[in-house]
Amino acid sequence: MIRMCGSLDINHVRFYTAEIACGLQFLHRRYIIHRDIKPANIMLDRDGHIRLIDLGLAQDGGVPSKKISGVTGTYRFMAPEVLREKDYDAAVDWWSLGIVISWMVTGQSPFYHGSSRRKIIKSITKKKPKFPSWLDADVKHLVKRLLRKKPKKRLGVHKNIRGHRFFNTIDWEELELRRAEPPFKPFSRIPRNRDLPWPENGTPLHPVDGFSYISPSWTRMTRRIRL
């Protein structure tokens, strides 16, 4: 949607951000850190509700008393503490959400987003985010709170994001029960296999074909599910 539209309507941004926040809180209550929140990993289902996907880099066991390490994710969406190769916690997902919101509402990152990895890292770790002058004041305040350099001061860690004034029109109970009406429905019907562009007589690849690494924590979790 961002690629097609350039930026999204403010009501779309509000609804999608609220549902993403619910998804992150669901994961964090179970001590799972996603570590790769970005637009490419945020899908819409047939009814227009948010689905967080691609937990291949997710890390379980992210309890408040025990931080994790590893430079993992997508550079443009990584929190400063990850890029500095410091230990971190679930606050990294809230930072990434701040970047995602900026992409939804402006079509770009609030930091340098060119091709130079060095400049990306320098901008994220040392510079302040920049916003267009026309940006909605509540969105700007929300994003700035999510993009605090110090993880403990980041919204989502410091105070509940649901209390931010940007979400004054959101009924969180209705949202969690999927009773809130999405602003956009992408499909009028469920796509079938015949609708998918598989090569003639071709078969889908196994989900992990071509991957050289699977997180041990993911292996343990899938083993528990099978048991």
C-alpha positions as CSV (number, residue, x, y, z in Angstrom):
1,M,0.0,0.0,0.0
2,I,2.8,2.4,0.8
3,R,4.5,1.7,-2.5
4,M,1.3,2.2,-4.4
5,C,0.0,5.3,-2.5
6,G,3.3,7.0,-1.4
7,S,1.7,7.6,2.0
8,L,-1.5,6.5,3.8
9,D,-4.5,8.3,5.1
10,I,-4.2,9.3,8.7
11,N,-7.2,7.1,9.8
12,H,-5.5,4.1,8.1
13,V,-2.3,4.9,9.9
14,R,-4.1,5.1,13.2
15,F,-5.9,1.8,12.8
16,Y,-2.9,-0.1,11.5
17,T,-0.6,1.3,14.2
18,A,-3.1,0.3,16.9
19,E,-3.3,-3.3,15.6
20,I,0.5,-3.6,15.3
21,A,0.8,-2.3,18.8
22,C,-1.6,-5.1,20.0
23,G,0.5,-7.7,18.1
24,L,3.7,-6.5,19.7
25,Q,2.2,-6.5,23.2
26,F,0.9,-10.0,22.6
27,L,4.4,-11.2,21.7
28,H,6.2,-9.2,24.4
29,R,3.8,-10.6,27.1
30,R,5.1,-14.0,26.0
31,Y,8.7,-12.8,26.1
32,I,9.1,-12.9,22.3
33,I,11.0,-10.1,20.5
34,H,10.2,-9.9,16.8
35,R,13.4,-8.0,15.9
36,D,12.5,-7.4,12.3
37,I,9.4,-5.1,12.3
38,K,9.2,-3.4,8.9
39,P,6.5,-2.8,6.2
40,A,7.5,-6.0,4.3
41,N,6.7,-8.1,7.4
42,I,3.3,-6.5,8.0
43,M,0.5,-7.9,6.0
44,L,-3.3,-7.4,5.7
45,D,-5.6,-10.4,5.8
46,R,-8.7,-10.7,3.6
47,D,-10.8,-8.6,6.1
48,G,-8.2,-5.8,6.3
49,H,-6.7,-6.7,9.7
50,I,-3.0,-6.6,10.4
51,R,-0.9,-9.8,10.5
52,L,2.7,-9.7,11.7
53,I,4.7,-12.3,9.7
54,D,8.2,-13.6,9.4
55,L,9.3,-14.6,12.9
56,G,12.4,-16.3,11.6
57,L,14.6,-13.7,13.4
58,A,12.4,-13.6,16.5
59,Q,14.0,-14.4,19.9
60,D,12.1,-15.9,22.8
61,G,13.1,-15.6,26.4
62,G,13.3,-11.8,26.2
63,V,12.5,-11.3,29.9
64,P,13.1,-7.8,31.4
65,S,15.9,-9.1,33.6
66,K,17.8,-10.7,30.7
67,K,18.8,-8.8,27.6
68,I,19.8,-10.5,24.3
69,S,22.4,-9.6,21.7
70,G,23.1,-9.9,18.0
71,V,22.9,-7.5,15.1
72,T,19.7,-8.9,13.6
73,G,17.0,-7.3,11.4
74,T,17.0,-4.7,8.7
75,Y,19.4,-1.7,9.0
76,R,16.9,1.0,8.3
77,F,14.5,-0.3,11.0
78,M,17.1,-1.3,13.7
79,A,17.3,0.5,17.0
80,P,20.4,2.4,18.0
81,E,21.4,-0.1,20.6
82,V,21.4,-2.9,18.1
83,L,23.5,-1.0,15.6
84,R,25.9,-0.2,18.4
85,E,26.1,-3.9,19.1
86,K,24.9,-3.6,22.7
87,D,22.6,-5.9,24.6
88,Y,18.9,-5.1,24.1
89,D,15.3,-6.0,24.9
90,A,11.8,-5.6,23.5
91,A,12.3,-1.9,23.2
92,V,13.8,-2.5,19.8
93,D,10.4,-3.5,18.4
94,W,8.9,-0.2,19.5
95,W,11.7,1.7,17.8
96,S,11.0,-0.2,14.6
97,L,7.3,0.7,14.9
98,G,8.2,4.4,15.0
99,I,10.1,4.0,11.7
100,V,7.1,2.0,10.2
101,I,4.7,4.8,11.2
102,S,6.9,7.4,9.5
103,W,6.9,5.3,6.3
104,M,3.1,4.9,6.5
105,V,2.4,8.6,7.0
106,T,5.2,10.2,4.9
107,G,6.5,7.5,2.6
108,Q,10.0,7.7,4.0
109,S,12.2,7.3,7.1
110,P,12.8,10.2,9.5
111,F,16.5,9.4,9.2
112,Y,18.9,9.1,6.3
113,H,17.5,6.5,4.0
114,G,19.9,6.4,1.1
115,S,22.2,3.6,-0.1
116,S,25.1,4.2,2.3
117,R,25.0,1.8,5.2
118,R,27.5,3.9,7.1
119,K,25.3,7.0,6.8
120,I,22.2,5.0,7.9
121,I,24.0,3.8,11.0
122,K,25.4,7.3,11.8
123,S,22.0,8.9,11.3
124,I,20.1,6.4,13.5
125,T,22.6,6.4,16.3
126,K,23.5,10.1,16.4
127,K,21.0,12.3,14.6
128,K,17.5,13.5,15.6
129,P,14.6,12.3,13.4
130,K,13.4,14.9,10.8
131,F,9.7,15.3,9.9
132,P,8.0,17.3,7.2
133,S,6.3,20.6,8.4
134,W,2.8,19.3,7.4
135,L,3.0,16.2,9.5
136,D,0.0,15.8,12.0
137,A,1.1,17.0,15.4
138,D,-0.1,13.9,17.2
139,V,1.6,11.5,14.8
140,K,4.9,13.5,15.2
141,H,4.6,13.4,19.0
142,L,4.0,9.6,18.9
143,V,6.9,8.9,16.5
144,K,9.3,11.0,18.5
145,R,8.3,9.1,21.7
146,L,8.9,5.8,20.0
147,L,12.3,7.0,18.6
148,R,13.9,7.8,21.9
149,K,17.6,6.9,21.8
150,K,17.5,5.5,25.4
151,P,15.4,2.3,25.4
152,K,14.0,2.8,28.9
153,K,12.5,6.1,27.8
154,R,10.9,4.7,24.7
155,L,7.1,4.6,24.5
156,G,5.9,1.0,24.8
157,V,8.5,0.4,27.5
158,H,8.0,3.7,29.4
159,K,4.2,4.0,29.6
160,N,1.6,2.1,27.6
161,I,1.3,3.2,24.0
162,R,-2.4,2.8,24.1
163,G,-2.7,5.9,26.3
164,H,-1.2,8.2,23.7
165,R,-3.6,10.9,22.4
166,F,-3.2,9.7,18.8
167,F,-5.4,6.8,19.7
168,N,-8.2,8.7,21.4
169,T,-10.7,7.4,18.9
170,I,-9.6,3.7,19.2
171,D,-11.7,1.3,21.2
172,W,-9.0,-1.2,22.3
173,E,-11.4,-3.9,23.4
174,E,-13.3,-3.8,20.1
175,L,-10.0,-3.8,18.3
176,E,-8.6,-6.9,20.1
177,L,-11.9,-8.8,19.4
178,R,-11.7,-7.9,15.7
179,R,-14.9,-6.0,15.9
180,A,-13.4,-2.7,14.8
181,E,-14.1,-2.1,11.1
182,P,-10.9,-1.9,9.1
183,P,-10.5,1.1,6.8
184,F,-9.7,-1.0,3.8
185,K,-10.5,-4.6,2.7
186,P,-7.9,-6.0,0.2
187,F,-9.9,-9.0,-1.0
188,S,-13.5,-9.6,-1.8
189,R,-12.8,-13.4,-1.6
190,I,-10.1,-15.7,-0.4
191,P,-7.4,-16.4,-3.2
192,R,-7.2,-20.0,-4.2
193,N,-4.3,-22.0,-5.5
194,R,-5.5,-21.5,-9.0
195,D,-5.1,-17.7,-8.5
196,L,-1.5,-17.9,-7.5
197,P,1.2,-17.5,-10.2
198,W,3.0,-20.9,-9.8
199,P,4.8,-22.1,-12.9
200,E,3.0,-24.8,-14.8
201,N,3.4,-28.1,-13.1
202,G,5.5,-26.4,-10.5
203,T,5.4,-27.0,-6.8
204,P,6.0,-24.6,-3.9
205,L,9.3,-24.7,-2.2
206,H,9.6,-25.9,1.4
207,P,9.4,-22.9,3.7
208,V,13.0,-23.3,4.9
209,D,14.6,-24.2,1.5
210,G,17.6,-22.1,0.8
211,F,18.1,-21.0,4.4
212,S,21.5,-21.9,6.1
213,Y,20.4,-21.0,9.6
214,I,17.5,-21.6,11.9
215,S,17.4,-19.9,15.3
216,P,17.8,-22.5,18.1
217,S,15.0,-20.8,20.0
218,W,12.7,-21.3,17.0
219,T,13.7,-25.0,16.8
220,R,12.9,-25.4,20.5
221,M,9.6,-23.7,20.2
222,T,8.5,-25.8,17.2
223,R,9.5,-28.9,19.0
224,R,7.3,-27.9,21.9
225,I,4.4,-27.3,19.6
226,R,4.8,-30.7,18.0
227,L,4.9,-32.3,21.4
